[in-house]
């Protein structure tokens, strides 16, 4: 495989960054903010696009294969982070480059704001923060839709599987859903600028929409209910959204994965409601909405916390349960992190098939139940690698004068891309101060976003022999 085969994906990224820069410029002019960083980014993205296009002389996707997919994923994410730092570097010239890169990485991976940079309350920062999170969500959907499951599957890639038309459809769907929620939140909270920031954060299941990075929210019940709805929409597969736009809204209610997610949410909401029945003194409807918000927030790896629920101090007692919620995540081809609920269903199927074979060695299972065993086994291997990486990375991070249990919470929050919500509940005030810590945590953030299974493929010698 030639590196030149990744050029079309770089060109697509430059188009998306150019459009985002134009949006940032217009947004800055409306707020009378500094638009210079975004103008420079626009010029740079156009320059890269023209240079790559001239050297490649085409933008068509040809000879696409799995090795090409894996390498393209890493190049696109690294290039997005590098270009995302440019406006921040101009806005914060006195800050160290490691802090700027780590801030950009935390936003692009939809982890939210994780930084010690204090001067964040500028309109230009809020604009680029929202756009970076939104771009991270879009990139996650595109990667998940076209690459991740195809790489895990043993099926070959058809030539028309990935096309500019498919990317355009995903972009339009994502953009239209964002616009819809912007108008909904404009009605609810009145402030148009804040409505844009909240919508872009929640649709990308990221928790950063304030200048302080505060993840404790104080809205009325109606606003919280719509925030729950927005997080759920962001956690569902973009393919499901496309089917609903094409064939009607009832498609959502026919989807088995959506039903499973709601069952998870109902069980955990019921459990926490019973647990806190005598410990939280608030009206039942307030308690139910707040607990539902908390469950939805962490199961979609958004990481926001209701302030009035947090004030009772009970959440620290259930920190492991909340960490488990982040590991569940949403659906494949969505903006969420975690294992993804779809894959948990596959694990159940895999265990069921293996137990059936073990208990009934002479019986023959229906063909439709074993047709996808190879694909399910690949996903099962991914989940094992994902879960094993958490204690291993926690042990690695603990060498920086951290307790092992604190390292476990930090790694879980990073690899699930759920942000500092878990750390806030566990009362862990941590920020990576050394370059080595920044590198390790940046890799963990990308592990959660890119998928650790693909990372294992990238570092294998067999992969590089094919290039």
C-alpha positions in Angstrom: 0.0 0.0 0.0 1.3 3.5 -0.9 0.9 6.4 1.4 -0.5 8.4 -1.5 -3.6 6.3 -1.3 -4.5 8.2 1.9 -4.5 11.5 0.1 -8.3 11.5 -0.7 -9.1 11.3 3.0 -6.7 14.2 3.7 -8.5 16.2 1.0 -11.9 15.5 2.5 -10.6 16.6 6.0 -9.3 19.8 4.5 -12.7 20.5 2.9 -14.4 20.0 6.3 -11.8 22.2 8.1 -12.2 24.9 5.5 -16.0 24.9 6.0 -15.5 24.9 9.8 -13.1 27.9 9.5 -15.7 29.8 7.4 -18.3 29.1 10.1 -15.9 30.3 12.8 -15.1 33.5 10.9 -18.8 34.3 10.4 -19.5 33.5 14.1 -16.6 35.7 15.2 -17.9 38.6 13.1 -21.3 38.3 14.7 -19.8 38.4 18.2 -17.1 41.0 17.3 -14.5 38.4 18.3 -11.0 37.9 17.0 -11.4 36.2 13.6 -7.7 36.3 12.6 -6.9 32.7 13.9 -9.7 31.2 11.8 -8.7 33.2 8.7 -5.2 31.9 8.9 -6.5 28.3 9.4 -8.7 28.7 6.4 -5.7 29.9 4.2 -3.6 26.9 5.5 -6.3 24.3 4.9 -6.9 25.7 1.3 -3.1 25.6 0.7 -2.8 22.0 1.9 -5.9 21.0 -0.2 -4.4 22.5 -3.3 -0.9 21.0 -2.7 -2.2 17.5 -2.1 -4.7 17.7 -5.0 -2.1 18.8 -7.4 0.3 16.1 -6.3 -2.4 13.4 -6.4 -4.3 14.9 -9.4 -7.6 13.4 -8.3 -9.9 13.0 -5.3 -11.6 9.7 -6.3 -11.4 6.8 -3.8 -9.7 3.9 -5.6 -8.2 0.6 -4.5 -9.6 1.0 -1.0 -8.5 -1.8 1.4 -8.3 -2.4 5.1 -4.7 -1.4 5.4 -5.5 1.9 3.6 -8.4 2.4 6.1 -6.3 1.9 9.2 -3.5 4.2 8.1 -6.0 6.9 6.9 -7.7 6.9 10.3 -4.5 7.8 12.1 -3.4 10.3 9.6 -6.7 12.1 9.6 -6.9 12.3 13.4 -3.4 13.5 13.9 -3.8 16.1 11.2 -7.0 17.3 12.8 -5.3 17.7 16.1 -2.3 19.5 14.6 -4.5 21.9 12.6 -6.8 22.4 15.6 -4.0 23.7 17.7 -3.3 26.6 15.3 -6.1 29.0 16.5 -5.4 28.2 20.2 -1.7 28.9 19.6 -2.6 32.3 18.3 -5.1 33.0 21.0 -2.8 31.8 23.8 0.7 32.8 22.7 2.1 32.6 26.3 0.9 29.1 27.0 3.2 26.1 26.5 2.7 24.0 23.3 2.1 20.8 25.3 -0.8 22.4 27.1 -2.3 23.7 23.9 -1.9 20.3 22.2 -3.5 18.5 25.2 -6.4 20.9 25.2 -7.0 20.4 21.5 -6.7 16.6 21.9 -9.3 16.6 24.7 -11.7 18.7 22.7 -11.3 16.8 19.4 -11.8 13.5 21.1 -15.0 14.9 22.6 -13.6 14.4 26.0 -14.4 18.0 26.9 -12.2 20.7 28.4 -9.3 19.3 30.3 -6.7 22.0 30.8 -5.0 24.3 33.3 -5.1 27.3 30.9 -6.9 30.0 32.9 -7.8 32.6 30.3 -10.6 30.8 28.4 -13.5 33.2 28.7 -12.8 34.8 25.3 -15.5 34.5 22.6 -12.9 33.2 20.1 -12.0 30.3 22.5 -15.7 29.4 23.0 -16.2 29.4 19.2 -13.3 27.1 18.4 -14.0 24.9 21.4 -17.5 24.2 20.2 -16.4 23.7 16.6 -13.6 21.3 17.5 -15.9 19.1 19.6 -18.4 19.1 16.8 -15.7 18.2 14.3 -14.5 15.4 16.6 -18.0 14.0 16.7 -18.3 14.2 12.9 -14.9 12.5 12.3 -15.9 9.8 14.8 -19.1 9.1 12.9 -17.3 9.0 9.5 -14.6 6.7 10.8 -17.0 4.4 12.6 -19.4 4.2 9.7 -16.9 3.4 6.9 -13.8 2.0 8.6 -14.0 0.5 12.0 -16.5 -2.3 11.5 -15.2 -3.0 8.1 -11.7 -3.5 9.5 -13.1 -5.8 12.2 -15.1 -7.8 9.7 -13.6 -10.4 7.4 -15.7 -9.3 4.5 -14.0 -7.5 1.6 -14.6 -3.8 0.9 -16.7 -3.0 -2.2 -15.4 -0.2 -4.4 -18.5 1.9 -3.9 -18.6 1.4 -0.2 -16.9 4.7 0.6 -17.7 7.7 -1.6 -18.0 11.5 -1.4 -21.7 11.1 -1.7 -21.9 9.0 1.5 -19.7 11.5 3.3 -22.0 14.4 2.1 -25.1 12.6 3.4 -23.5 12.0 6.9 -22.3 15.7 7.0 -25.8 17.0 6.1 -27.5 14.7 8.6 -25.2 15.7 11.4 -25.5 19.4 10.4 -29.3 19.3 10.2 -29.7 17.6 13.6 -27.4 20.3 15.1 -29.4 23.1 13.6 -32.7 21.6 14.9 -31.4 21.4 18.4 -29.9 24.9 18.2 -33.4 26.3 17.6 -34.9 24.1 20.4 -32.4 25.3 22.9 -32.8 28.9 21.7 -36.4 28.7 22.7 -35.6 27.1 26.1 -32.6 29.3 27.2 -33.2 32.4 25.1 -29.5 33.1 24.5 -28.7 32.1 20.9 -24.9 31.9 21.4 -25.3 29.6 24.4 -27.8 27.5 22.5 -25.3 26.9 19.7 -22.6 25.9 22.2 -24.9 23.5 24.1 -26.2 21.9 20.9 -22.8 21.4 19.4 -21.5 19.9 22.7 -24.4 17.5 23.3 -24.8 16.3 19.8 -21.1 15.3 19.8 -21.6 13.9 23.4 -19.0 16.2 24.8 -19.4 18.1 28.0 -17.6 21.4 27.3 -19.9 24.3 26.5 -18.7 26.9 29.1 -15.5 28.9 29.3 -14.6 27.4 32.7 -15.2 23.8 31.6 -17.7 23.3 34.5 -19.6 20.1 34.0 -22.2 20.7 36.7 -25.3 22.0 35.1 -28.2 24.0 36.6 -31.2 24.1 34.3 -34.9 23.6 34.8 -36.5 20.2 34.2 -37.8 21.0 30.7 -34.3 22.0 29.5 -32.8 18.9 31.1 -35.3 16.6 29.4 -34.3 18.1 26.0 -30.7 17.8 26.9 -31.3 14.1 27.6 -33.0 13.7 24.3 -30.1 15.5 22.5 -27.5 13.2 24.2 -29.5 10.1 23.2 -29.7 11.3 19.6 -25.9 11.8 19.6 -25.4 8.3 21.0 -27.4 6.6 18.3 -26.0 5.3 15.0 -26.0 7.8 12.2 -27.3 4.9 10.0 -30.4 4.8 12.2 -30.9 8.5 11.8 -30.6 8.2 8.0 -33.2 5.4 8.0 -35.6 7.5 10.1 -35.1 10.5 7.8 -35.8 8.2 4.8 -38.5 5.9 6.1 -40.2 7.7 9.0 -39.7 8.4 12.7 -41.1 5.0 13.7 -37.9 3.3 12.6 -36.4 4.4 15.9 -38.9 2.3 17.9 -38.2 -0.8 15.7 -34.5 -0.8 16.4 -33.3 -3.6 18.7 -30.2 -1.7 19.8 -32.2 1.3 20.8 -34.5 -0.9 22.9 -31.5 -2.4 24.7 -30.1 1.0 25.5 -33.4 2.1 27.0 -33.5 -1.1 29.0 -30.1 -0.3 30.4 -31.1 3.3 31.2 -34.4 2.2 32.9 -32.6 -0.5 35.0 -29.9 1.9 36.3 -32.4 4.8 36.8 -34.7 2.5 38.9 -31.7 1.2 40.9 -30.4 4.7 41.7 -33.9 6.0 42.5 -34.3 3.2 45.0 -30.8 3.7 46.4 -31.4 7.4 46.9 -35.1 7.2 48.0 -34.5 8.3 51.6 -31.2 10.2 51.0 -32.2 12.9 48.5 -34.9 15.3 49.7 -36.5 16.7 46.6 -39.8 16.3 44.7 -40.2 13.0 42.9 -40.3 14.5 39.4 -37.1 16.5 40.1 -35.3 13.4 41.4 -36.4 11.3 38.5 -35.3 13.9 35.9 -32.0 14.4 37.6 -31.2 10.7 37.9 -32.3 10.1 34.3 -30.0 12.9 33.2 -27.1 11.4 35.2 -27.6 8.0 33.7 -28.0 9.2 30.2 -25.0 11.5 30.5 -22.6 8.8 31.5 -24.1 6.0 29.4 -23.6 8.3 26.4 -20.1 9.2 27.6 -21.1 12.9 27.8 -20.1 13.3 31.5 -22.3 16.1 32.6 -23.6 16.1 36.2 -26.8 17.7 37.6 -25.6 20.2 40.2 -28.5 19.7 42.7 -27.9 15.9 42.6 -24.1 16.4 43.1 -24.7 18.6 46.1 -26.0 15.7 48.1 -22.6 14.0 48.0 -24.0 10.5 47.2 -22.4 10.1 43.8 -19.0 9.3 45.2 -20.5 6.1 46.7 -21.5 4.8 43.3 -18.4 5.9 41.3 -17.8 2.3 40.1 -21.3 2.0 38.8 -21.0 5.3 37.0 -17.7 4.1 35.5 -19.5 1.0 34.3 -22.0 3.2 32.5 -19.3 5.0 30.6 -17.9 1.6 29.5 -21.3 0.7 28.0 -21.3 3.8 25.7 -23.8 4.3 22.9 -24.0 2.7 19.4 -21.4 2.1 16.8 -21.2 4.9 14.2 -22.2 7.4 16.8 -20.3 10.2 18.6 -20.0 8.2 21.9 -17.0 6.4 23.4 -17.0 3.2 25.4 -17.3 -0.4 24.3 -20.7 0.5 22.6 -23.9 -1.2 23.5 -24.1 -2.9 20.1 -20.8 -4.7 20.8 -22.0 -5.8 24.2 -25.0 -7.4 22.4 -22.5 -9.2 20.2 -20.5 -10.4 23.2 -23.7 -11.9 24.6 -24.4 -13.6 21.3 -20.8 -14.9 21.2 -21.0 -16.3 24.8 -24.4 -17.8 24.1 -23.1 -19.6 21.0 -20.0 -20.9 22.7 -22.0 -22.2 25.7 -24.5 -23.8 23.4 -21.7 -25.7 21.7 -20.1 -26.7 25.0 -23.3 -27.9 26.6 -24.8 -29.5 23.4 -21.8 -30.7 21.4 -23.9 -32.9 19.1 -26.6 -30.5 18.3 -26.5 -28.3 15.3 -27.4 -24.6 15.7 -29.4 -22.8 13.2 -27.4 -21.5 10.3 -28.4 -17.9 10.7 -27.1 -17.9 14.3 -23.6 -19.0 13.4 -23.2 -17.2 10.1 -21.5 -14.2 11.8 -19.5 -16.1 14.4 -16.2 -15.0 12.9 -17.2 -11.3 12.9 -18.5 -11.6 16.5 -15.2 -13.2 17.6 -13.3 -10.3 16.2 -15.5 -7.9 18.2 -15.1 -10.1 21.3 -11.3 -9.8 20.9 -11.6 -6.0 20.6 -13.6 -5.9 23.9 -11.1 -8.0 25.7 -8.2 -5.8 24.5 -10.2 -2.7 25.5 -10.9 -3.9 29.0 -7.4 -5.2 29.6 -5.9 -1.9 28.5 -7.6 -0.1 31.4 -5.7 -1.8 34.3 -2.5 -1.8 32.3 -2.7 1.9 31.5 -3.8 2.6 35.1 -0.7 0.9 36.4 1.5 2.9 33.9 -0.1 6.2 35.0 0.3 5.4 38.7 4.1 5.9 38.5 3.4 9.7 38.5 2.7 9.7 42.2 -0.9 8.7 41.8 -2.9 6.2 43.7 -3.8 3.2 41.6 -7.6 3.7 42.2 -7.2 7.3 41.1 -5.3 6.2 38.0 -8.1 3.7 37.2 -10.7 6.5 37.3 -8.6 8.9 35.2 -7.9 6.2 32.6 -11.5 5.1 32.5 -12.7 8.7 32.0 -10.1 9.2 29.2 -10.5 6.0 27.3 -14.3 6.3 27.3 -13.9 10.0 26.3 -16.4 10.9 29.0 -14.3 13.8 30.3 -13.6 14.9 33.8 -17.1 13.9 35.1 -15.8 10.7 36.8 -12.9 12.7 38.3 -15.2 15.4 39.6 -17.4 12.8 41.4 -14.4 11.0 42.8 -12.9 14.3 43.9 -9.7 13.8 41.9 -8.1 17.2 40.9 -5.6 16.0 38.3 -3.9 17.5 35.3 -0.9 16.1 33.5 2.0 18.4 34.3 5.0 16.6 32.6 5.4 16.0 28.9 5.4 12.2 29.4 2.0 12.4 31.2 0.6 14.5 28.4 1.8 12.0 25.8 0.4 9.0 27.7 -3.0 10.6 28.3 -3.2 11.9 24.7 -2.6 8.4 23.5 -5.3 7.1 25.9 -7.8 9.7 24.6 -7.0 8.6 21.0 -7.2 4.9 22.0 -10.8 5.6 23.1 -11.6 7.6 19.9 -9.8 5.6 17.2 -10.4 2.2 18.8 -7.6 0.3 20.5 -8.1 -2.7 18.1 -7.0 -0.6 15.2 -4.1 0.7 17.2 -2.9 -2.9 17.7 -3.2 -3.5 13.9 -1.2 -0.3 13.2 1.8 -1.4 15.4 1.9 -5.0 14.1 4.8 -5.9 11.8 2.4 -7.6 9.3 0.6 -4.3 8.7 3.8 -2.4 7.8 5.0 -5.2 5.5 2.0 -4.5 3.3 2.8 -0.8 2.9 
